[in-house]
Amino acid sequence: MGKFIYDGTLKVDFDDRALAHLQVVIMSKLRRGESFHFTWKDDAAIGDGRTSIWLHPRCTLVFKFYRGQRAPLNLAWVDALAAVANSPSGLYIVPEPAEAEQESVAW
């Protein structure tokens, strides 16, 4: 499990594979100067609700991965995440497309 750390205070656990895909999408949008919100479902241990944050080019983000090696990226999943990030609903995790092994690239 990797950690997504927002402004040094909010720390959230995500699977390394999902976190790698989120990193590509989030950093691509921020590099273009785009602000957006990111929402996820909270763990049952902290209430089973959901959290939503506003991401902008000046926010401090840390992507801390459990494993030292990079996970291969599924370009179809990156595209799906980017599509929701560009929608009015903002970024949230969508299921990884099944054809991952055919469209994976090393990251």
C-alpha positions as a Python dict, from the first residue, in 0.01 Angstrom:
ca = {
    (1, 'M'): (0, 0, 0),
    (2, 'G'): (130, 337, -102),
    (3, 'K'): (43, 671, 54),
    (4, 'F'): (-100, 983, -104),
    (5, 'I'): (-12, 1281, 115),
    (6, 'Y'): (-188, 1613, 61),
    (7, 'D'): (-45, 1935, 205),
    (8, 'G'): (150, 1736, 463),
    (9, 'T'): (-155, 1664, 677),
    (10, 'L'): (-393, 1430, 496),
    (11, 'K'): (-249, 1081, 441),
    (12, 'V'): (-444, 818, 250),
    (13, 'D'): (-349, 460, 162),
    (14, 'F'): (-387, 342, -197),
    (15, 'D'): (-266, 27, -368),
    (16, 'D'): (72, 99, -535),
    (17, 'R'): (-69, 15, -878),
    (18, 'A'): (-365, 250, -842),
    (19, 'L'): (-140, 519, -693),
    (20, 'A'): (96, 501, -993),
    (21, 'H'): (-194, 561, -1230),
    (22, 'L'): (-334, 841, -1015),
    (23, 'Q'): (10, 1005, -1009),
    (24, 'V'): (29, 1019, -1388),
    (25, 'V'): (-318, 1172, -1422),
    (26, 'I'): (-284, 1417, -1132),
    (27, 'M'): (61, 1539, -1230),
    (28, 'S'): (-42, 1578, -1597),
    (29, 'K'): (-331, 1805, -1500),
    (30, 'L'): (-126, 2007, -1251),
    (31, 'R'): (160, 2048, -1501),
    (32, 'R'): (-94, 2210, -1736),
    (33, 'G'): (-203, 2445, -1456),
    (34, 'E'): (-544, 2281, -1415),
    (35, 'S'): (-724, 2267, -1080),
    (36, 'F'): (-978, 1993, -1003),
    (37, 'H'): (-1118, 1789, -720),
    (38, 'F'): (-1026, 1432, -627),
    (39, 'T'): (-1270, 1211, -436),
    (40, 'W'): (-1225, 865, -285),
    (41, 'K'): (-1414, 626, -60),
    (42, 'D'): (-1278, 619, 295),
    (43, 'D'): (-1175, 303, 471),
    (44, 'A'): (-1438, 149, 700),
    (45, 'A'): (-1199, 204, 994),
    (46, 'I'): (-1252, 581, 967),
    (47, 'G'): (-1624, 585, 901),
    (48, 'D'): (-1676, 434, 553),
    (49, 'G'): (-1763, 775, 406),
    (50, 'R'): (-1584, 964, 134),
    (51, 'T'): (-1333, 1246, 113),
    (52, 'S'): (-1297, 1510, -157),
    (53, 'I'): (-1005, 1754, -190),
    (54, 'W'): (-930, 2044, -424),
    (55, 'L'): (-604, 1996, -616),
    (56, 'H'): (-430, 2295, -766),
    (57, 'P'): (-80, 2362, -907),
    (58, 'R'): (46, 2513, -579),
    (59, 'C'): (-64, 2231, -345),
    (60, 'T'): (195, 2004, -188),
    (61, 'L'): (159, 1638, -287),
    (62, 'V'): (363, 1331, -201),
    (63, 'F'): (321, 992, -366),
    (64, 'K'): (491, 738, -138),
    (65, 'F'): (511, 388, -283),
    (66, 'Y'): (556, 74, -75),
    (67, 'R'): (755, -107, -345),
    (68, 'G'): (1076, 29, -492),
    (69, 'Q'): (1004, -82, -847),
    (70, 'R'): (757, 99, -1069),
    (71, 'A'): (432, -72, -1158),
    (72, 'P'): (361, -111, -1531),
    (73, 'L'): (99, 135, -1649),
    (74, 'N'): (-221, 39, -1826),
    (75, 'L'): (-275, 319, -2078),
    (76, 'A'): (-647, 239, -2099),
    (77, 'W'): (-676, 296, -1723),
    (78, 'V'): (-479, 623, -1745),
    (79, 'D'): (-719, 737, -2020),
    (80, 'A'): (-1025, 636, -1815),
    (81, 'L'): (-897, 820, -1507),
    (82, 'A'): (-809, 1126, -1715),
    (83, 'A'): (-1159, 1128, -1864),
    (84, 'V'): (-1328, 1141, -1523),
    (85, 'A'): (-1072, 1396, -1398),
    (86, 'N'): (-1174, 1621, -1688),
    (87, 'S'): (-1546, 1581, -1612),
    (88, 'P'): (-1756, 1796, -1377),
    (89, 'S'): (-1745, 1512, -1119),
    (90, 'G'): (-1364, 1536, -1092),
    (91, 'L'): (-1116, 1255, -1039),
    (92, 'Y'): (-1218, 933, -869),
    (93, 'I'): (-1092, 579, -908),
    (94, 'V'): (-1264, 382, -1182),
    (95, 'P'): (-1211, 7, -1229),
    (96, 'E'): (-904, -95, -1427),
    (97, 'P'): (-993, -216, -1777),
    (98, 'A'): (-943, -593, -1824),
    (99, 'E'): (-711, -561, -2126),
    (100, 'A'): (-426, -430, -1907),
    (101, 'E'): (-167, -681, -2026),
    (102, 'Q'): (-208, -577, -2390),
    (103, 'E'): (-168, -204, -2333),
    (104, 'S'): (80, -186, -2047),
    (105, 'V'): (391, 26, -2061),
    (106, 'A'): (678, 47, -1816),
    (107, 'W'): (676, 360, -1607),
}
